[in-house]
Amino acid sequence: MSTNKVCLLAFIAALSTTSCANNDWFITHNGNMPSQERIDKLQEGQNKDEVLANLGAPSSIVSLDRNTWLYMSSEVERIAFFKPEEISRDILVIRFNDDNQVVNIQRLAEKDGKVVNISEDKTQTLGHEPGFFEKYFGGVGTYMPFAGRNTQNL
């Protein structure tokens, strides 16, 4: 058998064994989800410092409502050049009142989510529509680097 045939057979054998491999090599774990043991210690009425000491820093704090903390994790399967697929998602939502005490603890999964389609529509802007020359040459002569300065001392 020639060297080329041996290399080809070795390549085919290696390729066939990797195709039967476990897909766990391509699963990535993202996020900061505390263990179930720590989550079970949560109780309504605890303050933010107690929650922080027990669970650690949240994955995110809702920007419009600083009293809502999110702990999130997900598993994403990635295979070669194909689009990544989310296998699971887990979200822990902790809401605090104005006195920084826990008032609600909620656990969400992937099934609780909603798909939001991105709109391809464009928003019309009302008013002046610049022409070609105004669009590309309208700013010529308007830049004055020394405007308002005493140019005699320069």
QUIPEMO-V421388 format. One record per residue. N is the residue number from 1. RES is the residue in one small letter. NEAR is the number of other ideal C-beta (glycine too) atoms within 8 Angstrom. Layout:
# QUIPEMO-V421388
n: (N,N)
res: (RES,RES)
near: (NEAR,NEAR)
This chain:
# QUIPEMO-V421388
n: (1,2,3,4,5,6,7,8,9,10,11,12,13,14,15,16,17,18,19,20,21,22,23,24,25,26,27,28,29,30,31,32,33,34,35,36,37,38,39,40,41,42,43,44,45,46,47,48,49,50,51,52,53,54,55,56,57,58,59,60,61,62,63,64,65,66,67,68,69,70,71,72,73,74,75,76,77,78,79,80,81,82,83,84,85,86,87,88,89,90,91,92,93,94,95,96,97,98,99,100,101,102,103,104,105,106,107,108,109,110,111,112,113,114,115,116,117,118,119,120,121,122,123,124,125,126,127,128,129,130,131,132,133,134,135,136,137,138,139,140,141,142,143,144,145,146,147,148,149,150,151,152,153,154)
res: (m,s,t,n,k,v,c,l,l,a,f,i,a,a,l,s,t,t,s,c,a,n,n,d,w,f,i,t,h,n,g,n,m,p,s,q,e,r,i,d,k,l,q,e,g,q,n,k,d,e,v,l,a,n,l,g,a,p,s,s,i,v,s,l,d,r,n,t,w,l,y,m,s,s,e,v,e,r,i,a,f,f,k,p,e,e,i,s,r,d,i,l,v,i,r,f,n,d,d,n,q,v,v,n,i,q,r,l,a,e,k,d,g,k,v,v,n,i,s,e,d,k,t,q,t,l,g,h,e,p,g,f,f,e,k,y,f,g,g,v,g,t,y,m,p,f,a,g,r,n,t,q,n,l)
near: (3,5,5,6,8,9,8,8,8,8,8,8,8,8,8,8,8,7,6,5,7,4,8,5,6,8,11,7,7,7,10,10,9,10,5,5,6,10,11,6,7,12,6,8,5,10,8,7,6,8,13,9,5,11,10,7,4,11,9,7,8,9,5,3,6,6,8,11,12,13,14,13,12,12,11,11,11,9,6,4,2,6,3,7,6,10,8,8,10,12,11,14,12,15,12,11,8,4,4,8,10,14,7,8,10,8,9,9,9,7,4,6,7,3,4,4,4,4,4,3,4,3,4,4,4,3,4,3,4,6,6,5,7,8,8,6,7,8,6,5,4,5,5,5,4,7,5,3,6,4,6,4,4,5)
